[in-house]
Amino acid sequence: MDPLLQTKLGEEDAKKLEAIKNPEVHRFISKYVKICDPESIFVSTGSEDDMNFIRSEALRLGEEKELATPGHTVHFDGYYDQARDRKNTKYLLPEGVRIGRHVNAIERDEGLREIHELMRGIMRGHRLYVLFFCLGPVDSKYRIPCIQLTDSSYVAHTENLLYRGGYKLFLEMGDSNGFFKFVHSSGELVNGVSKNLDKRRIYIDLEGKTVFSINTQYGGNTIGLKKLAMRLAIHKASKEGWLVEHMFIMGVHGPNGRVTYFTGAFPSLCGKTSTCMLTGESIIGDDIAFLWRRDGKVWSVNTEKGIFGVIEGINPRDDQVLWRTLHKPAEIIFSNVLVTEDGKVYWVGMNGDPPPRGTNYSGEWFPGKRDSEGKPIPPSHKNARFAIALKDVENVDPRLDDPMGVEVGGIIYGGRDSDTSVPVEESFNWIHGVVTKGASLESEATAAVLGDEGIREFNPMANIDFLSIPLGDYIQNYIEFGKDLKKPPLIFSVNYFLRDENGNFLTSKMDKAVWLKWMELRVHRDTGALRTPTGFIPRYEDLQRLFKEVLKREYSRKSYIKQFTLRIPQNLAKIERIEKIYKTVPNTPRLLFRVLSDQKRRLMEAKSRYGDYVSPECFV
């Protein structure tokens, strides 16, 4: 063992590390101990004792504080460290290698020199936590072992909630280097938060399968196995013929005890978590899925075993499962919410008015408080979060850890769309769905994380921020993935945000429960549909029955016509926008343009026959 490591390891921690015989593991740890210079090192095997130690350290060091409900703690990020840092998140690419305009990159050697210099001595006075995890079920063919170095007990605690332990994998893997590596440091702390935000960097080294994250605490920048690992995994999967997707996995319960599994991709704050947490359905994962082909079908596993979810807007009426989960005694870490004097939490949109006083990410909070720039400070941040293990969620699916995965019956794409897409629609086939539902996905921006509200952002497969391969290659991979499947998943689009001419929403928050039941029936061809120029839509009588069965509500023909009217001018405008974008994307499959052209032709034919706005009854 490296003599430097021995000076920083206790006897017990040294034994844990010595038990791993992989030379690359020891080289990696030694290298970053020399660069970062922590005061001491704690090696976690993922045992209950080790996880308890990390939890206690998070409280002792003030990275988390206990709340009134047993097991609940709260963490605050710095006021200006509340979201993914797009500007300073960069790929380290060898000279001459390009991924695309959507990618922020720096030449690899230059980036490594910069990040290593910024990391020099960054952990002085801190404890380094060495943690071992596994992306995907431990016994899965598509598992990915990971090693995380961090000086944040909060990050270590959160990852213990979210990821399966991988220490035993490292004991068994010999000299293989087929694992991902992560190095994180919060950097210098002032009042418990990262001080040097101007030196915040999140660098992804695809060649070295390593992610660096420094001078930041926000989970999206620091919980390495989440979206940062996803970028490494997309790069790996693209070479091996499988997919890594920004998708939930859920079981929709159909007739006679049948469960049909769906994956779903939605941009941030578009209903992704609320969909897979619906009462009566079951959840395998809410964020990232591995998908592969076996026996002519598509199978999927959740890379995680927990949820790191946005909390704003969760309320007892629309999010019953989550509401109950967040109020019961369990190990939950809240971040950037408001904490009242009696140790309870409040977040915007939960229920009732905010308390008159409390503590949040800005310090002491009161109604009307403003920051130094005069901007109002809400009780909780729009990006406030919660972290919890899925085992503590009442609707967790029993196949969460199935190493064989679950068969995918349908894939759902959804975004914020006020004027174009109908609430639910099925594509004609795999290629049509990939192109018109996935590759053409747009979402109107929200003030929470995306910038100017209402601006449409192009976000194919809700994955644009995380692509580590050229976009044209990514679309081609999808097309190839569906070839020769005996039973390809059906591809659907959903739109929870359609509005009328007065700006009123045309659907309610709970209507998604009906759309899911209809999609489940369609997977098994238990119900018919109407063919329109853009895909298959539900028949009125089917929705009328499902609304009564699922929501105990009457569903009027007037509502049906408003919701499912084909809006031809808006659909044509969308095709024009998408074509314009892909004409600038290198290696875009020609097939994409043919599919869009065919859709445009069908729309023009419907326009000449029926006019600009076509009632669904015209397609009966």
KEVEXNU-941781 format. One record per residue (C-alpha): residue number from 1; y, x, z negated. Coordinates in Angstrom, 3 decimals. Example, Ala and Ser with C-alpha at 12.3 -4.5 7.8 and 13.67 -1.06 7.14 Angstrom:
// KEVEXNU-941781
num,y,x,z
1,-4.500,12.300,-7.800
2,-1.060,13.670,-7.140
//
This chain:
// KEVEXNU-941781
num,y,x,z
1,0.000,0.000,0.000
2,3.554,1.125,0.738
3,4.894,2.936,-2.378
4,8.169,0.988,-2.103
5,6.272,-2.294,-2.332
6,4.425,-1.090,-5.399
7,7.719,-0.470,-7.227
8,8.811,-4.079,-6.635
9,5.490,-5.873,-7.149
10,3.990,-6.826,-10.478
11,0.301,-6.081,-11.000
12,-0.804,-9.638,-10.223
13,1.335,-9.894,-7.091
14,0.067,-6.526,-5.862
15,-3.513,-7.795,-6.138
16,-2.660,-10.910,-4.115
17,-1.203,-8.786,-1.327
18,-3.908,-6.116,-1.389
19,-6.529,-8.832,-0.863
20,-5.082,-9.382,2.630
21,-6.537,-6.684,4.892
22,-4.317,-7.378,7.891
23,-2.249,-4.238,8.725
24,0.442,-6.238,10.560
25,1.085,-8.361,7.457
26,1.666,-5.242,5.375
27,3.844,-3.618,8.073
28,5.969,-6.750,8.353
29,6.531,-7.145,4.612
30,7.196,-3.426,4.097
31,9.711,-3.310,6.940
32,11.867,-6.132,5.596
33,11.585,-5.064,1.978
34,13.079,-1.715,3.068
35,15.847,-3.410,5.034
36,16.710,-6.265,2.625
37,16.048,-4.375,-0.643
38,15.109,-7.224,-3.005
39,14.980,-6.556,-6.734
40,11.425,-7.888,-7.063
41,8.698,-9.622,-5.063
42,6.665,-12.728,-5.857
43,3.581,-13.378,-3.721
44,2.458,-17.002,-3.567
45,-1.130,-17.962,-2.772
46,-0.219,-21.647,-2.723
47,-2.027,-22.238,-6.007
48,-0.666,-24.875,-8.374
49,0.424,-22.122,-10.778
50,2.310,-20.294,-8.052
51,4.013,-23.456,-6.824
52,4.944,-24.410,-10.392
53,6.561,-21.005,-10.848
54,8.665,-21.494,-7.715
55,9.741,-24.968,-8.866
56,10.749,-23.627,-12.281
57,12.699,-20.777,-10.698
58,14.629,-23.193,-8.469
59,15.777,-24.982,-11.639
60,16.395,-21.840,-13.679
61,18.538,-20.277,-10.965
62,20.483,-23.502,-10.344
63,19.364,-23.909,-6.727
64,18.095,-27.310,-7.834
65,18.941,-29.579,-10.751
66,16.713,-32.134,-12.444
67,17.453,-35.825,-11.970
68,16.654,-38.803,-14.192
69,13.480,-39.842,-12.350
70,10.524,-37.567,-13.178
71,9.853,-35.085,-10.395
72,13.203,-35.634,-8.658
73,15.603,-32.732,-8.158
74,18.807,-32.237,-6.172
75,20.085,-29.284,-4.149
76,23.596,-28.795,-2.775
77,24.403,-26.724,0.284
78,27.842,-25.215,0.749
79,30.580,-27.543,1.982
80,30.617,-25.866,5.422
81,26.853,-25.258,5.574
82,25.582,-28.771,6.222
83,23.932,-28.774,9.647
84,22.151,-26.713,12.282
85,24.426,-23.920,13.473
86,24.100,-24.208,17.249
87,26.664,-21.501,17.961
88,24.894,-18.820,15.955
89,21.332,-19.870,16.758
90,20.235,-17.541,19.542
91,17.109,-16.402,21.323
92,16.505,-12.665,21.535
93,15.452,-12.137,25.157
94,14.490,-8.934,26.975
95,16.974,-7.703,29.548
96,16.815,-9.769,32.725
97,14.958,-12.704,31.145
98,16.674,-16.091,31.326
99,15.539,-19.470,30.020
100,18.368,-21.729,31.140
101,21.902,-22.917,30.531
102,20.773,-25.031,27.589
103,19.783,-21.845,25.736
104,22.062,-19.642,23.657
105,20.719,-16.110,23.993
106,21.466,-12.454,23.319
107,19.787,-9.332,24.706
108,16.827,-8.564,22.443
109,17.544,-4.968,21.481
110,21.199,-5.755,20.824
111,20.274,-8.801,18.740
112,17.731,-6.889,16.663
113,20.263,-4.131,15.958
114,22.856,-6.687,14.869
115,20.579,-8.773,12.665
116,19.009,-5.742,11.010
117,22.423,-4.324,10.201
118,23.580,-7.642,8.736
119,20.362,-7.828,6.692
120,20.699,-4.365,5.196
121,20.663,-4.790,1.420
122,21.176,-8.554,1.724
123,18.598,-9.340,-0.995
124,19.863,-6.922,-3.641
125,19.658,-8.586,-7.024
126,17.426,-11.354,-5.586
127,13.710,-12.032,-5.848
128,11.803,-12.070,-2.563
129,9.212,-14.833,-2.218
130,6.292,-14.085,0.108
131,4.597,-17.309,1.227
132,1.694,-18.093,3.553
133,1.411,-21.371,5.463
134,-0.408,-23.052,8.333
135,1.153,-25.201,11.040
136,-1.330,-28.002,11.674
137,-4.486,-28.794,9.694
138,-6.088,-25.584,8.447
139,-9.374,-26.207,10.307
140,-7.735,-27.310,13.571
141,-8.265,-25.364,16.794
142,-4.500,-25.484,17.308
143,-3.463,-24.223,13.866
144,-0.871,-21.462,13.651
145,-0.811,-19.210,10.544
146,2.681,-18.314,9.312
147,4.219,-15.926,6.801
148,7.633,-16.673,5.271
149,9.879,-14.192,3.472
150,12.807,-15.798,1.634
151,15.024,-15.072,-1.346
152,15.680,-18.785,-1.942
153,13.494,-20.618,-4.443
154,14.825,-23.879,-2.950
155,13.569,-22.930,0.528
156,10.235,-21.816,-0.929
157,9.914,-25.053,-2.932
158,10.762,-27.198,0.088
159,8.242,-25.439,2.303
160,5.544,-25.913,-0.325
161,6.179,-29.659,-0.040
162,6.251,-29.692,3.750
163,3.507,-27.287,4.868
164,-0.165,-26.677,4.293
165,-1.050,-23.504,2.443
166,-2.319,-20.641,4.588
167,-3.131,-17.807,2.177
168,-6.894,-18.184,2.676
169,-6.425,-17.930,6.455
170,-4.759,-14.560,6.013
171,-7.639,-13.403,3.808
172,-10.040,-14.225,6.649
173,-8.107,-13.254,9.780
174,-8.860,-9.516,9.817
175,-6.432,-7.513,11.934
176,-5.271,-10.382,14.170
177,-1.526,-10.590,14.799
178,-1.666,-14.196,15.997
179,0.730,-15.502,13.393
180,4.414,-16.422,13.207
181,6.842,-14.537,10.956
182,10.022,-15.728,9.248
183,12.677,-13.833,7.305
184,15.400,-15.725,5.442
185,18.138,-14.748,3.016
186,20.875,-16.943,1.559
187,22.940,-13.771,1.319
188,25.646,-13.272,-1.259
189,26.110,-16.391,-3.372
190,29.317,-17.747,-4.911
191,28.931,-20.740,-7.230
192,25.342,-20.928,-6.039
193,26.060,-21.283,-2.309
194,26.103,-18.843,0.618
195,29.430,-17.031,0.823
196,29.420,-15.188,4.157
197,29.168,-18.056,6.600
198,31.015,-15.992,9.203
199,27.897,-13.798,9.217
200,25.499,-16.749,9.459
201,22.843,-15.964,12.059
202,19.647,-17.705,13.153
203,17.870,-15.507,15.686
204,14.541,-16.303,17.382
205,12.558,-13.362,18.727
206,9.967,-14.854,21.081
207,8.398,-11.505,21.881
208,8.010,-10.551,18.219
209,7.091,-14.141,17.169
210,9.714,-13.773,14.435
211,12.625,-15.901,13.223
212,15.562,-14.454,11.280
213,17.910,-16.679,9.261
214,20.659,-15.250,7.051
215,23.780,-16.290,5.114
216,22.836,-19.966,5.122
217,21.006,-22.435,2.864
218,20.939,-25.659,4.903
219,17.308,-26.597,5.550
220,17.622,-26.915,9.327
221,18.672,-23.271,9.456
222,16.399,-21.933,6.727
223,13.138,-23.908,6.581
224,11.622,-21.618,9.168
225,8.439,-23.548,9.848
226,10.369,-26.589,11.074
227,12.454,-26.496,14.266
228,12.628,-22.695,14.304
229,8.836,-22.383,14.366
230,8.803,-25.169,16.930
231,10.649,-22.917,19.352
232,8.036,-20.191,18.937
233,5.238,-22.754,19.298
234,6.672,-24.260,22.511
235,6.699,-20.789,24.028
236,3.080,-20.226,22.952
237,1.830,-23.638,24.075
238,3.459,-23.325,27.513
239,1.219,-20.337,28.220
240,-1.898,-22.051,26.922
241,-1.650,-25.488,28.548
242,-0.806,-27.739,25.599
243,2.429,-29.313,24.280
244,4.610,-28.962,21.201
245,6.865,-31.983,20.898
246,9.707,-33.347,18.743
247,7.627,-36.433,17.990
248,6.374,-38.612,15.177
249,2.715,-39.654,15.023
250,1.962,-43.108,13.679
251,-0.809,-45.667,13.601
252,0.091,-49.155,14.782
253,-2.300,-51.750,13.377
254,-3.599,-54.249,15.917
255,-6.023,-57.168,15.919
256,-9.314,-57.044,13.997
257,-8.497,-53.880,12.032
258,-7.798,-51.780,15.127
259,-5.442,-48.800,14.737
260,-3.781,-47.316,17.824
261,-1.923,-44.031,17.523
262,1.468,-43.419,19.104
263,3.719,-40.401,19.307
264,7.468,-40.910,19.655
265,10.454,-38.752,20.556
266,13.961,-39.796,19.479
267,17.131,-37.703,19.137
268,18.601,-37.398,15.659
269,19.715,-40.666,14.004
270,18.141,-42.891,16.656
271,15.488,-44.585,14.528
272,12.663,-42.071,14.640
273,11.778,-41.955,10.937
274,12.455,-45.657,10.353
275,10.050,-46.507,13.194
276,7.103,-44.513,11.894
277,7.733,-45.730,8.317
278,7.571,-49.447,9.107
279,5.841,-51.663,6.571
280,2.318,-52.484,7.679
281,1.903,-49.421,9.875
282,0.719,-45.927,8.904
283,2.308,-42.502,9.300
284,0.788,-39.132,10.164
285,4.069,-37.327,10.795
286,7.740,-37.988,11.404
287,8.978,-34.932,13.290
288,6.785,-32.423,15.179
289,3.459,-32.913,16.966
290,0.963,-30.690,18.753
291,-0.647,-32.447,21.750
292,-3.663,-31.276,23.735
293,-6.310,-32.584,26.123
294,-9.939,-33.167,25.150
295,-12.583,-35.266,26.925
296,-9.992,-36.592,29.357
297,-7.789,-37.941,26.580
298,-4.723,-36.732,24.676
299,-5.031,-35.806,20.990
300,-2.420,-34.895,18.424
301,-1.914,-33.448,14.942
302,1.136,-33.214,12.691
303,2.257,-29.625,12.171
304,3.516,-30.608,8.692
305,2.253,-32.389,5.592
306,5.639,-33.657,4.401
307,8.947,-35.198,5.438
308,12.400,-33.590,5.521
309,14.312,-36.711,6.449
310,17.893,-37.894,6.864
311,18.639,-40.276,3.984
312,21.858,-42.007,5.094
313,21.380,-45.719,5.726
314,17.987,-46.049,4.045
315,18.109,-49.411,2.277
316,15.690,-51.875,0.655
317,15.937,-54.438,3.454
318,15.340,-52.308,6.550
319,13.345,-49.374,5.107
320,11.094,-50.900,2.490
321,8.427,-48.173,2.418
322,10.916,-45.325,2.223
323,13.019,-47.163,-0.340
324,10.073,-47.598,-2.670
325,8.977,-44.013,-2.076
326,12.379,-42.565,-2.954
327,12.593,-44.515,-6.200
328,9.213,-43.755,-7.714
329,8.307,-40.729,-9.866
330,7.138,-38.049,-7.420
331,8.099,-34.546,-6.383
332,11.187,-35.143,-4.226
333,14.063,-32.790,-3.428
334,17.302,-34.564,-2.507
335,20.051,-32.565,-0.833
336,23.778,-33.258,-0.445
337,23.680,-36.753,-1.965
338,25.919,-37.977,-4.803
339,24.560,-37.561,-8.332
340,25.879,-39.925,-10.994
341,26.535,-39.004,-14.604
342,23.220,-40.534,-15.663
343,21.233,-38.401,-13.187
344,20.682,-40.976,-10.456
345,21.401,-40.503,-6.762
346,23.589,-42.466,-4.375
347,23.841,-42.128,-0.625
348,25.954,-43.855,1.977
349,24.368,-47.049,3.260
350,21.816,-47.440,0.474
351,22.905,-50.579,-1.370
352,26.162,-51.648,-2.980
353,29.385,-49.764,-3.634
354,29.459,-46.077,-4.620
355,29.895,-45.224,-8.313
356,33.415,-44.372,-9.516
357,32.536,-40.731,-10.145
358,29.799,-38.184,-9.637
359,28.903,-34.764,-8.234
360,28.156,-33.945,-4.633
361,28.266,-31.007,-2.209
362,32.059,-30.790,-2.685
363,31.830,-30.582,-6.504
364,33.200,-33.365,-8.686
365,33.622,-36.457,-6.512
366,35.691,-39.646,-6.805
367,36.670,-42.370,-4.294
368,39.490,-41.198,-2.036
369,38.752,-37.490,-2.488
370,39.826,-35.344,0.465
371,39.099,-31.774,1.454
372,41.629,-28.976,2.033
373,42.218,-30.237,5.576
374,42.951,-33.756,4.382
375,39.663,-35.217,5.613
376,38.018,-37.895,3.430
377,34.890,-36.710,1.620
378,32.186,-39.399,1.553
379,29.886,-39.760,-1.468
380,26.977,-38.206,0.459
381,26.967,-36.095,3.599
382,25.921,-37.761,6.855
383,23.181,-35.141,7.069
384,22.022,-35.558,3.444
385,18.254,-35.209,3.211
386,15.132,-35.717,1.159
387,11.935,-33.669,1.128
388,8.630,-35.161,0.015
389,4.910,-34.577,0.597
390,3.298,-37.269,2.742
391,0.553,-37.763,0.148
392,3.209,-39.449,-2.003
393,4.134,-41.954,0.729
394,2.336,-45.280,0.380
395,1.626,-45.762,4.099
396,0.241,-42.283,4.814
397,-2.576,-42.481,7.335
398,-6.016,-41.329,6.095
399,-6.315,-39.058,9.160
400,-3.284,-36.920,8.240
401,-5.422,-33.776,7.871
402,-8.081,-34.562,10.494
403,-8.600,-31.203,12.269
404,-9.759,-33.008,15.417
405,-6.485,-34.926,15.579
406,-6.032,-38.559,16.596
407,-6.282,-39.978,20.093
408,-2.831,-40.833,21.469
409,-2.714,-44.299,22.992
410,0.994,-44.350,23.779
411,4.091,-42.147,23.898
412,7.486,-43.662,23.062
413,10.926,-42.332,24.038
414,14.076,-43.766,22.484
415,17.775,-42.964,22.250
416,21.159,-44.540,21.620
417,21.997,-46.624,24.672
418,24.569,-49.406,24.440
419,24.469,-50.772,27.977
420,21.536,-49.765,30.169
421,17.917,-49.884,28.974
422,16.087,-52.970,27.737
423,14.673,-52.967,24.172
424,11.132,-52.043,25.232
425,9.599,-51.153,28.583
426,6.374,-49.593,29.858
427,6.362,-47.116,32.719
428,4.240,-47.660,35.825
429,2.124,-44.542,35.237
430,2.185,-41.066,33.672
431,4.463,-39.454,36.281
432,6.899,-42.374,36.314
433,7.047,-42.292,32.512
434,7.530,-38.533,32.287
435,10.402,-38.642,34.786
436,12.235,-41.907,34.013
437,11.558,-42.231,30.265
438,11.153,-38.657,29.021
439,12.922,-36.269,31.404
440,15.788,-38.766,31.863
441,16.370,-39.417,28.161
442,20.025,-39.708,27.192
443,21.562,-40.604,23.859
444,25.070,-41.568,22.912
445,26.407,-39.090,20.393
446,26.936,-40.008,16.754
447,29.655,-38.651,14.513
448,26.985,-37.401,12.112
449,25.806,-34.318,13.927
450,26.441,-34.542,17.638
451,30.196,-34.562,18.065
452,32.362,-37.185,19.754
453,30.886,-40.618,19.194
454,29.766,-42.542,22.276
455,29.446,-39.562,24.652
456,26.053,-39.551,26.388
457,24.090,-36.375,25.781
458,21.282,-35.404,28.122
459,18.248,-34.728,25.927
460,14.937,-34.676,27.831
461,12.030,-35.618,25.564
462,14.563,-35.379,22.660
463,13.686,-31.673,22.768
464,16.560,-29.921,24.561
465,17.808,-28.106,21.452
466,14.405,-26.548,20.839
467,13.186,-25.515,24.290
468,12.198,-21.864,24.523
469,11.114,-22.068,28.171
470,13.085,-23.039,31.295
471,13.651,-26.789,31.546
472,12.184,-26.989,35.063
473,8.982,-25.325,33.827
474,8.875,-27.689,30.844
475,8.968,-30.762,33.111
476,6.316,-29.241,35.372
477,4.119,-28.564,32.327
478,4.352,-32.243,31.421
479,3.367,-33.312,34.928
480,0.406,-30.915,34.940
481,-0.632,-31.993,31.448
482,-1.213,-35.541,32.669
483,-3.286,-34.613,35.715
484,-6.924,-35.722,35.793
485,-6.729,-37.458,32.423
486,-9.381,-40.180,32.271
487,-7.268,-42.145,29.812
488,-3.632,-41.024,29.862
489,-1.411,-42.457,27.120
490,0.893,-45.215,28.291
491,4.545,-44.154,28.257
492,7.197,-46.503,26.874
493,10.939,-46.508,26.301
494,12.650,-48.320,23.454
495,16.319,-49.011,22.844
496,17.463,-50.257,19.448
497,21.172,-49.999,20.295
498,21.782,-52.365,23.213
499,25.085,-54.290,22.842
500,26.667,-57.315,24.481
501,30.073,-57.409,26.186
502,31.764,-57.826,22.784
503,30.080,-54.780,21.288
504,27.591,-56.740,19.151
505,24.044,-55.430,18.844
506,21.562,-57.563,20.770
507,18.622,-56.686,18.505
508,18.230,-56.438,14.741
509,16.915,-53.389,12.901
510,13.539,-54.977,12.218
511,12.879,-56.061,15.808
512,11.238,-52.684,16.379
513,8.215,-54.029,14.482
514,7.677,-56.512,17.308
515,8.167,-53.951,20.073
516,5.471,-51.774,18.443
517,2.987,-54.645,18.266
518,3.600,-55.441,21.937
519,3.063,-51.795,22.912
520,-0.177,-51.700,20.910
521,-1.467,-54.744,22.798
522,-0.479,-53.195,26.132
523,-2.435,-50.004,25.424
524,-5.593,-52.137,25.260
525,-4.456,-54.487,28.049
526,-4.661,-57.400,25.627
527,-1.520,-58.963,27.081
528,0.207,-59.126,30.434
529,3.703,-58.001,31.454
530,6.386,-58.573,34.076
531,6.885,-55.913,36.737
532,10.545,-54.990,37.293
533,12.096,-52.177,39.376
534,12.203,-49.917,36.299
535,8.873,-50.732,34.601
536,6.870,-53.417,32.845
537,8.618,-55.667,30.304
538,7.214,-58.289,27.901
539,6.797,-61.925,28.858
540,8.869,-64.372,26.829
541,5.905,-66.328,25.455
542,4.298,-63.126,24.115
543,7.432,-62.091,22.258
544,7.969,-65.619,20.982
545,4.503,-65.514,19.409
546,4.899,-61.966,18.043
547,8.290,-62.659,16.442
548,6.738,-65.596,14.609
549,3.643,-63.626,13.550
550,5.317,-60.353,12.601
551,8.793,-61.314,11.382
552,8.322,-65.044,10.667
553,11.292,-65.702,12.937
554,11.990,-67.942,15.872
555,12.836,-66.075,19.068
556,14.972,-67.905,21.552
557,14.766,-67.736,25.330
558,18.517,-67.086,25.300
559,18.006,-63.914,23.239
560,15.185,-62.834,25.527
561,17.316,-63.188,28.655
562,20.235,-61.284,27.116
563,18.014,-58.462,25.914
564,15.829,-58.054,28.984
565,18.338,-58.637,31.771
566,18.095,-55.803,34.313
567,21.494,-54.093,34.398
568,21.441,-52.621,37.894
569,24.885,-50.900,38.038
570,24.201,-49.073,34.763
571,20.699,-48.060,35.842
572,21.975,-46.716,39.157
573,24.705,-44.778,37.374
574,22.123,-43.240,35.062
575,19.967,-42.096,37.995
576,23.048,-40.506,39.559
577,23.817,-38.642,36.316
578,20.239,-37.424,35.899
579,19.896,-36.317,39.535
580,23.161,-34.400,39.286
581,21.922,-32.517,36.203
582,18.522,-31.618,37.627
583,20.018,-30.374,40.893
584,21.479,-27.545,38.795
585,18.188,-26.827,36.960
586,16.110,-24.046,38.576
587,12.496,-24.877,39.448
588,12.879,-28.613,38.893
589,9.754,-30.199,40.403
590,10.534,-31.949,43.690
591,8.407,-34.799,42.421
592,11.103,-35.654,39.874
593,13.634,-36.343,42.610
594,11.131,-38.457,44.575
595,10.393,-40.619,41.531
596,14.111,-41.124,40.854
597,14.736,-41.892,44.533
598,11.983,-44.513,44.536
599,13.480,-46.118,41.436
600,16.896,-46.199,43.064
601,15.415,-47.868,46.150
602,13.718,-50.572,44.048
603,16.960,-51.234,42.187
604,18.947,-51.553,45.425
605,16.387,-54.003,46.786
606,16.663,-56.127,43.629
607,20.460,-55.951,43.834
608,20.490,-57.247,47.408
609,18.212,-60.114,46.387
610,19.515,-61.103,42.942
611,22.873,-59.389,42.352
612,23.979,-56.841,39.756
613,22.477,-58.453,36.646
614,19.000,-59.887,36.961
615,17.397,-62.261,34.479
616,13.846,-61.300,33.466
617,12.793,-64.773,34.598
618,13.338,-63.643,38.184
619,10.287,-61.387,37.823
620,7.888,-64.038,36.565
//
